[in-house]
Amino acid sequence: MSKDIAQAIKCNKNTVALWIERWEEEHSVKDKERSGRPRCTDDMTDIAIQDFAEEKKVTVPKEIKSALELDVSLNTIRRRLHEVGLYGRVARETHAWTEHDIQRRLSFANGYRHFTEQDWERVIFCDETHIELTPHGQVWVQRPVGAALDPDYTNKKEPLEERVSLWGCFCARDIGQAEIYIDMLDSARYKDILTHNLIPSARAFFPSGMWYLLQDNAPPHTSAVTREWFHNHGITLLDFPPWSPDLNPIENLWAHLKRRVEKHRPRTAAELEQSIKEEWEAVDKSLLLSLAHSMPARIQAVLDNEGGKAPY
């Protein structure tokens, strides 16, 4: 019924549902008397704010204020959005999985569902990331709870050219060696990074006993040349599914590192590299343990979501 009414009066169906619910409960649509400071927006303004945010989605209170020509504060607009369940959040970046991708994710989750936190302490997580010299900001959206991965609220980010690349690794107990590089990463370059950084890190982490490596499926990671290098060095790889950054906790470490680096406000490539080195060495070890121990929960979330994204 609310959908039909909304179409007839050209109003949001959620707004109509709220008014119907109020009528059924109170047999009135009048505003209740309020104590304290009176509201500085009326019902029509509140509806306009909600409709704009739900229609535009990728927006912020400042844009809403300008577009609707509102004479209220940004905090007021933010409160009105919160009242209808829309919260300002940074848009998640997502990939459209195929059915094969989903099956690979489920296979990984089922294969390692019995790994304990102690088992994950024997895993080295590694990856590359790119850190931009000039911060380009985050994309904010106004979204309801539970809609973080809805395509309407996610950010399809294009890669930028001005950046410094970083390879790094960590395990539950400590960060490993890291290497900054500028050129493109191919199999030969990757082998060199592994030789000079992964091997010394693994020896420091695990002087004895079995350990595993978790990396994603970037072409340099999975080429025949690289696979031969892993075989020759006796390194056991976890069979990682494609397009699954939510299952590699180093992605969370990268996000933490980038926030810390951005606070340095580097103005040159040299300053950026120095900031990266300082913040890499300053990573809190308790964070690393927490990230490693998050793996059972990530895996369970994938199973619960039938291969869908874990909330990390």
NUFI-974257 format. One line per field, with one value per residue (C-alpha): x, y, z; residue number from 0. Coordinates in pm, 1 decimal, decimal comma. Example, Ala and Ser with C-alpha at 12.3 -4.5 7.8 and 13.67 -1.06 7.14 Angstrom:
2
x = (1230,0;1367,0)
y = (-450,0;-106,0)
z = (780,0;714,0)
resi = (0;1)
//
This chain:
312
x = (0,0;276,3;437,8;117,5;64,3;425,5;390,1;64,4;195,9;555,4;703,9;953,6;782,5;976,5;843,4;487,6;532,4;642,0;330,5;102,8;263,4;211,7;-154,1;-214,0;-52,1;-180,5;-470,2;-301,2;-30,1;30,3;375,1;406,4;480,2;848,6;1032,1;1349,9;1471,8;1216,4;1307,2;1435,2;1296,2;938,2;805,7;830,8;1193,5;1271,8;1111,3;1304,4;1634,6;1556,5;1439,3;1748,5;1986,5;1803,8;1792,2;2150,6;2311,5;2667,6;2632,5;2716,3;2517,0;2697,7;2568,7;2217,3;2214,3;2325,4;2091,5;1783,0;1887,4;1839,3;1902,0;2008,3;2339,9;2513,0;2465,8;2090,3;2088,2;2303,3;2058,3;1762,1;1941,1;2017,0;1651,3;1553,2;1839,2;2085,7;2442,4;2744,3;2998,6;3295,3;3182,2;3324,6;3501,0;3364,1;3412,2;3135,0;3196,8;3113,9;2962,2;3309,6;3451,8;3183,1;3261,0;3633,3;3557,0;3339,3;3606,6;3864,7;3631,2;3544,3;3906,4;4028,4;3719,9;3892,4;4203,6;4224,2;4365,2;4685,3;4698,7;4664,5;4955,9;5170,5;5064,9;5252,9;5022,6;5175,9;5068,4;5143,7;4969,6;4994,3;5008,2;4931,5;5152,9;4856,3;4554,6;4250,4;3997,4;3739,6;3399,3;3117,9;2765,0;2451,9;2341,1;2121,0;2260,0;2346,4;2388,5;2768,5;2806,8;2501,6;2639,4;2444,4;2658,1;3003,3;3292,9;3424,2;3767,9;4001,8;4377,8;4595,0;4942,5;5119,5;5193,7;5456,1;5423,6;5498,3;5535,9;5511,0;5433,3;5334,4;5237,9;5060,7;5373,7;5538,9;5575,0;5825,5;6055,8;5902,0;6020,8;5922,6;5938,3;5849,2;5858,1;5590,7;5579,1;5648,7;5748,2;6121,3;6077,7;5846,7;6097,0;6362,6;6134,8;6052,9;6417,7;6534,3;6231,7;6005,7;6280,2;6456,0;6118,5;6011,1;6339,6;6288,3;5923,0;5962,7;6316,6;6170,3;5847,1;5593,2;5454,0;5224,9;5201,6;4881,5;4889,6;4632,6;4610,5;4783,9;4955,9;5313,2;5210,6;5078,0;5298,4;5484,5;5813,6;5690,1;5531,7;5864,3;6038,8;5796,0;5845,4;6224,0;6210,9;5968,1;5702,3;5346,4;5082,7;4723,5;4490,1;4352,9;4030,6;4015,3;3897,9;3888,9;4059,1;3814,5;3997,8;4345,9;4385,3;4686,4;4428,6;4325,9;4689,6;4730,3;4430,3;4577,5;4917,6;4774,9;4582,3;4899,9;5107,2;4852,1;4886,9;5248,0;5118,4;5416,7;5477,0;5740,0;5803,1;6101,8;5890,4;5624,1;5876,1;6020,3;5671,9;5595,4;5915,9;5849,6;5490,8;5573,3;5822,1;5571,6;5285,8;5128,8;5196,6;4865,7;4695,2;4881,0;4769,6;4411,1;4421,0;4560,7;4304,4;4022,7;4057,6;3816,7;3546,0;3610,1;3581,7;3264,0;3113,4;3182,0;3014,4;2718,1;2686,2;2705,4;3028,5;2944,8;3168,8;3291,3;3240,1;3607,9)
y = (0,0;247,7;188,3;278,0;589,6;696,7;667,7;861,0;1155,3;1130,2;1072,4;822,6;494,9;476,3;817,3;709,0;393,0;601,2;821,5;517,2;358,6;678,6;693,3;329,0;379,5;727,0;798,7;1131,0;1272,2;1583,3;1638,2;1560,1;1840,9;1854,9;1981,6;2180,1;2359,7;2361,9;2196,0;2434,5;2228,1;2138,1;1804,1;1901,3;2003,0;1677,3;1481,5;1683,6;1609,3;1237,2;1222,9;1406,1;1171,5;857,6;973,7;1106,1;858,8;981,6;1306,9;1494,1;1737,7;2035,7;1945,3;1883,5;2223,9;2395,9;2203,6;2259,2;2613,5;2535,5;2792,7;2534,2;2396,3;2091,1;1919,6;1969,2;1804,4;1522,6;1469,2;1457,1;1192,1;990,0;1007,5;818,2;568,7;728,7;763,2;926,7;659,3;625,2;432,6;79,5;-34,1;-357,4;-608,0;-790,7;-1159,3;-1433,7;-1762,4;-1914,7;-1647,3;-1724,2;-2094,6;-2025,8;-1812,4;-2085,4;-2344,5;-2132,6;-2076,2;-2445,2;-2547,1;-2329,8;-2315,7;-2539,1;-2318,7;-2179,6;-1843,5;-2028,2;-2175,3;-1827,5;-1714,4;-1934,9;-1742,4;-1457,7;-1211,7;-1014,1;-778,2;-454,1;-122,2;219,9;540,9;865,7;1167,3;1404,8;1295,4;1274,8;1237,1;973,6;946,0;988,4;860,9;876,5;515,8;306,8;45,2;-278,8;-120,2;-82,5;-321,6;-209,0;-99,7;226,4;321,4;193,3;378,9;274,6;428,4;481,1;431,2;742,7;781,6;984,2;725,2;525,4;148,1;-58,8;-433,4;-552,4;-850,6;-926,2;-1208,5;-1214,3;-1125,7;-848,0;-661,8;-800,3;-624,2;-392,0;-246,4;70,9;55,0;288,9;73,5;-174,3;-505,7;-807,1;-1163,2;-1088,4;-785,0;-980,9;-1265,2;-1012,1;-858,6;-1200,7;-1303,8;-992,3;-935,5;-1237,1;-1491,6;-1281,7;-1195,3;-1561,2;-1662,7;-1395,6;-1487,2;-1864,8;-1988,9;-2339,0;-2512,7;-2490,5;-2162,3;-2056,9;-1763,5;-1582,8;-1357,0;-1254,0;-1360,7;-1068,4;-1194,0;-1155,1;-1364,3;-1656,4;-1670,6;-1991,9;-1821,5;-1719,3;-2058,0;-2223,1;-1985,2;-2079,0;-2449,5;-2418,9;-2240,0;-2486,9;-2223,2;-2345,3;-2113,4;-2092,8;-2132,4;-1779,7;-1698,2;-1420,8;-1068,4;-1123,8;-836,2;-894,7;-1222,6;-1072,2;-867,0;-685,1;-468,6;-337,0;-276,6;-76,6;139,6;203,3;287,1;527,2;721,2;759,7;860,7;1118,7;1296,9;1376,5;1576,4;1486,9;1728,0;1539,1;1177,7;1174,2;1299,7;1042,4;758,5;878,2;896,7;543,5;408,9;580,9;462,6;108,0;76,0;228,5;-17,6;-135,1;-508,1;-555,6;-453,9;-729,3;-994,2;-872,6;-885,4;-1238,2;-1352,9;-1203,0;-1475,0;-1731,1;-1463,3;-1354,3;-1710,9;-1772,8;-1454,1;-1576,4;-1907,7;-1732,5;-1504,6;-1800,2;-1671,5;-1304,4;-1038,4;-1046,6;-712,9;-621,1)
z = (0,0;91,9;-248,6;-434,5;-223,1;-272,2;-649,5;-645,1;-442,1;-572,2;-228,8;-88,6;10,0;340,3;435,1;350,9;559,0;858,6;835,8;798,9;1102,5;1305,6;1201,5;1297,1;1636,4;1727,3;1485,0;1417,7;1191,6;1399,1;1544,5;1912,2;2152,1;2225,7;2528,9;2497,0;2187,3;1901,3;1569,1;1305,8;1017,8;937,5;810,8;444,1;485,1;664,2;380,9;121,4;298,3;309,6;-52,0;-177,3;10,0;-101,3;-462,6;-486,2;-239,8;-305,5;-117,7;202,0;421,4;266,1;-79,8;53,7;219,9;-100,0;-333,0;-115,1;-15,1;352,2;623,4;881,7;1005,9;863,2;1199,7;1170,7;828,7;962,9;1251,3;1012,7;809,1;1121,4;1223,3;906,0;927,4;683,4;812,1;653,0;565,4;330,8;22,7;4,3;-312,4;-454,2;-735,5;-919,6;-845,5;-1094,0;-979,8;-1015,5;-784,7;-526,1;-540,1;-496,2;-191,4;-42,2;-115,5;68,0;362,7;392,6;349,5;636,8;858,8;1112,8;1137,6;1489,5;1593,6;1679,5;1328,3;1179,2;1394,3;1166,0;855,2;688,1;511,4;225,4;-49,5;-232,0;-199,4;-361,7;-162,0;-339,2;-295,7;-286,3;-80,2;-305,2;-28,1;46,9;-115,5;135,9;95,1;307,8;350,1;578,5;814,9;635,0;290,9;289,2;-3,9;-200,4;-543,0;-513,2;-213,4;-319,4;-477,5;-818,9;-778,5;-1071,6;-1014,7;-1013,9;-1161,9;-892,4;-628,2;-444,8;-431,3;-124,4;-68,6;289,3;506,7;864,0;1092,2;1426,9;1619,3;1413,8;1088,5;839,8;601,3;345,3;17,5;-163,6;-541,5;-823,4;-1135,8;-1244,5;-1061,3;-1283,0;-1193,1;-1194,2;-967,9;-739,9;-704,9;-608,1;-343,4;-200,3;-190,2;-9,5;214,9;260,4;329,4;599,7;754,5;766,2;929,4;1195,2;1252,9;1251,5;1323,0;1326,6;1242,1;961,0;831,7;547,3;307,8;213,0;-93,4;-350,5;-715,1;-886,6;-1205,0;-1070,7;-767,7;-968,6;-1279,4;-1362,9;-1277,2;-933,0;-862,7;-942,2;-699,8;-421,0;-495,6;-490,6;-154,3;2,5;74,0;135,1;-11,8;102,8;-195,9;-190,5;-381,4;-644,0;-569,6;-194,0;-9,7;277,1;343,3;355,4;676,1;535,6;356,5;697,7;780,9;459,9;549,1;895,7;745,9;487,6;752,0;955,6;652,3;540,6;873,8;780,1;481,7;259,4;-25,7;-224,5;-315,0;-80,2;210,2;126,7;131,2;462,5;614,7;497,5;650,2;983,9;1009,4;899,4;1182,8;1427,5;1360,4;1686,8;1736,0;1913,1;1587,5;1402,9;1650,5;1625,0;1244,2;1236,7;1492,7;1282,7;1018,8;1174,2;1194,0;834,1;713,0;909,9;764,0;409,8;491,2;653,3;347,4;105,9;-42,5;-3,2;145,8;503,2;686,2;700,5)
resi = (0;1;2;3;4;5;6;7;8;9;10;11;12;13;14;15;16;17;18;19;20;21;22;23;24;25;26;27;28;29;30;31;32;33;34;35;36;37;38;39;40;41;42;43;44;45;46;47;48;49;50;51;52;53;54;55;56;57;58;59;60;61;62;63;64;65;66;67;68;69;70;71;72;73;74;75;76;77;78;79;80;81;82;83;84;85;86;87;88;89;90;91;92;93;94;95;96;97;98;99;100;101;102;103;104;105;106;107;108;109;110;111;112;113;114;115;116;117;118;119;120;121;122;123;124;125;126;127;128;129;130;131;132;133;134;135;136;137;138;139;140;141;142;143;144;145;146;147;148;149;150;151;152;153;154;155;156;157;158;159;160;161;162;163;164;165;166;167;168;169;170;171;172;173;174;175;176;177;178;179;180;181;182;183;184;185;186;187;188;189;190;191;192;193;194;195;196;197;198;199;200;201;202;203;204;205;206;207;208;209;210;211;212;213;214;215;216;217;218;219;220;221;222;223;224;225;226;227;228;229;230;231;232;233;234;235;236;237;238;239;240;241;242;243;244;245;246;247;248;249;250;251;252;253;254;255;256;257;258;259;260;261;262;263;264;265;266;267;268;269;270;271;272;273;274;275;276;277;278;279;280;281;282;283;284;285;286;287;288;289;290;291;292;293;294;295;296;297;298;299;300;301;302;303;304;305;306;307;308;309;310;311)
//
